[in-house]
Amino acid sequence: MKKPVKDTLVKRARGRPRDLVAKEAILAAARALLEEGGQGAVTMEAVAARAGVGKPTVYRWWPDRHAVVMAALMAGPNPGEGARVGASAFDSLRNQLRQIATRFASPTGRHITSMLAAADAESELGKAFRGHFVLARRSEGRAILEQGIADGEIRRDLDLDVALDELYGAVFFRLLLGHAPLDAGFVDKLLDQAMDGMKVVRPRRARR
C-alpha cells in the first residue's frame, strides 16, 4: 500500500505552516495520480486520500478536480513573478512572455497542451486553464502596461484591452494550434512589432 504523499512532505518541511504543507501534499498527490492513471484518475476523493487530508481541505483551495489538475501541472514559479524588478515595461513584458514560452516547451507544458487540445473549449479543464493561467498572466500584463503608462514609456491613450489581446492572444493562439513554434524568437518578434504602436512618440528637436 502506498504511503500518503503528505507523510513525506511533512518530514521534508518541518517548521512550515501546516496549510502550506497540506497544499503541497495535495499538488504532489494530483501529479502522482496523473502520472499513474491520467486525468481520469484525479478525483477529489483520490487526491485527498493520497495526500492524507480530508476532502474539505482540498476544496478549500480548488472548486473541482479539473482545477486541481491544472494547479498541479502549473505548480512552480509564475511567469510574471519579479518581472518589474529594475526593468522597463517592455523588458518586463518580454521577460514574462519568454517565461510562458519556456514553460510550455517543457514536458509538463506539452502535457498541458495535449490535454487542452483534446478537451472541449468549454470543458471544466478549459475553464480552469483560462482562469488559473491565461487570465492571471493577462492581469499581470495589464499591471505592467499600466505602470509603463505611469512611467511615461507607453502612450496614455493606449487601448489596454486591445493591446493585451494582441500580445496574449497571439501567444495562446500559437500554443493551442501548434502551427508554429512558441519560443523566445517568436516572443521577441511579437513584442517588437507591438511596441511600435505602444511607445510614447517623442517630438524631435528642431535643428538650429
QUIJO-V50069 format. One record per residue. N is the residue number from 1. PHI is phi in whole degrees, -180 to 180 (none if undefined). OMEGA is omega in radians with two decimals (none if undefined). D_LAST is the distance of its C-alpha to the last C-alpha in whole Angstrom. Layout:
((N PHI OMEGA D_LAST) (N PHI OMEGA D_LAST))
This chain:
((1 none -3.09 85) (2 -77 3.13 82) (3 -77 3.07 80) (4 -58 3.14 78) (5 -58 -3.04 74) (6 -59 -3.11 74) (7 -57 -3.13 77) (8 -67 -3.09 75) (9 -67 -3.14 71) (10 -63 3.13 73) (11 -66 -3.10 74) (12 -77 -2.94 71) (13 -124 3.12 69) (14 -61 3.14 71) (15 90 3.11 70) (16 -84 3.13 67) (17 -56 -3.12 68) (18 -58 3.14 70) (19 -58 -3.09 68) (20 -68 3.12 66) (21 -62 3.14 68) (22 -64 -3.13 70) (23 -64 3.12 67) (24 -64 3.12 66) (25 -64 3.14 70) (26 -65 -3.14 70) (27 -65 3.11 67) (28 -65 3.12 68) (29 -64 -3.14 71) (30 -64 3.12 70) (31 -64 3.13 68) (32 -64 3.12 71) (33 -66 3.09 73) (34 -61 -3.11 70) (35 -65 -3.07 71) (36 -81 -3.01 75) (37 -135 -3.13 75) (38 80 -3.05 72) (39 -59 -3.10 70) (40 -65 -3.13 74) (41 -79 -3.09 75) (42 -90 3.02 73) (43 -113 -3.14 74) (44 -62 3.13 74) (45 -65 -3.10 78) (46 -66 3.13 77) (47 -64 -3.14 74) (48 -61 -3.12 76) (49 -65 -3.12 79) (50 -67 -3.11 77) (51 -81 -3.13 74) (52 76 3.12 77) (53 -129 3.07 76) (54 -83 3.13 77) (55 -57 3.11 76) (56 -58 3.11 74) (57 -67 3.10 72) (58 -66 -3.13 71) (59 -66 3.12 70) (60 -61 -3.09 69) (61 -107 -3.04 65) (62 -133 -3.05 66) (63 -76 -3.10 67) (64 -159 -3.04 69) (65 -68 -3.14 69) (66 -67 3.10 66) (67 -66 3.10 64) (68 -65 3.11 66) (69 -57 -3.10 65) (70 -65 3.13 62) (71 -64 3.14 61) (72 -64 -3.13 63) (73 -71 -3.07 61) (74 -94 -3.11 58) (75 -58 -3.11 59) (76 133 -3.12 57) (77 -58 3.10 53) (78 -76 -3.11 51) (79 -58 -3.10 48) (80 -92 -3.05 46) (81 -66 3.09 47) (82 73 -3.03 45) (83 -66 -3.05 42) (84 -91 -3.08 39) (85 -70 3.06 40) (86 60 -3.06 37) (87 -130 3.01 35) (88 -76 3.12 32) (89 -59 -3.11 34) (90 -70 3.05 33) (91 -64 -3.13 35) (92 -65 3.11 38) (93 -63 -3.13 38) (94 -62 3.13 38) (95 -63 -3.11 41) (96 -65 -3.11 43) (97 -66 3.08 43) (98 -65 3.12 44) (99 -65 3.07 47) (100 -62 -3.14 48) (101 -61 3.13 48) (102 -64 -3.13 50) (103 -60 -3.06 52) (104 -85 3.02 53) (105 -86 -3.13 54) (106 -79 3.08 56) (107 -56 3.11 60) (108 -63 3.14 60) (109 -63 3.12 57) (110 -68 3.08 59) (111 -63 3.13 62) (112 -61 -3.12 60) (113 -60 -3.13 59) (114 -66 3.10 62) (115 -64 -3.13 64) (116 -68 -3.13 61) (117 -64 -3.11 61) (118 -87 -3.07 65) (119 -98 3.03 65) (120 -69 -3.10 64) (121 -59 -3.12 61) (122 -98 3.09 63) (123 -70 3.12 65) (124 -63 3.10 65) (125 -65 3.11 64) (126 -62 3.12 61) (127 -66 3.12 60) (128 -64 3.12 60) (129 -64 3.13 58) (130 -62 -3.08 55) (131 -74 -3.04 56) (132 -79 -3.03 56) (133 -123 -3.01 53) (134 -61 -3.09 51) (135 -67 3.10 51) (136 -66 3.12 50) (137 -68 3.11 48) (138 -64 3.12 46) (139 -64 3.07 46) (140 -63 3.11 45) (141 -63 3.11 42) (142 -61 3.14 41) (143 -62 3.11 41) (144 -65 3.14 38) (145 -65 3.13 36) (146 -63 3.10 37) (147 -67 3.10 36) (148 -63 3.07 33) (149 -66 -3.14 32) (150 -63 -3.13 32) (151 -84 3.12 30) (152 83 3.11 27) (153 -85 -2.99 28) (154 -119 -3.13 29) (155 -55 3.12 28) (156 -72 -3.13 31) (157 -92 -3.14 32) (158 -65 3.04 33) (159 -80 -3.04 37) (160 -62 -3.10 38) (161 -63 3.12 42) (162 -66 3.14 40) (163 -62 3.13 38) (164 -66 3.09 41) (165 -64 -3.14 43) (166 -62 -3.08 41) (167 -74 -3.03 41) (168 -77 3.06 45) (169 -62 3.14 46) (170 -65 -3.13 45) (171 -63 -3.06 46) (172 -77 3.02 50) (173 -63 -3.14 50) (174 -67 3.12 50) (175 -62 -3.01 52) (176 -78 3.13 55) (177 -83 3.11 55) (178 65 -3.09 54) (179 -79 3.14 53) (180 -157 -3.07 50) (181 -64 2.97 50) (182 -104 -3.07 48) (183 -144 -3.09 46) (184 -61 3.14 43) (185 -62 3.10 42) (186 -64 -3.14 42) (187 -59 -3.12 41) (188 -63 3.13 38) (189 -65 3.13 37) (190 -60 -3.09 38) (191 -70 3.13 36) (192 -61 3.12 33) (193 -72 -3.12 33) (194 -68 -3.09 34) (195 -60 -3.11 31) (196 -59 3.14 28) (197 -91 -3.08 30) (198 -104 -3.00 30) (199 -65 2.97 27) (200 -70 3.12 24) (201 -88 -3.14 21) (202 -85 3.11 18) (203 -65 3.13 15) (204 -77 3.11 12) (205 -78 3.11 9) (206 -69 3.12 6) (207 -75 3.12 4) (208 -91 none 0))
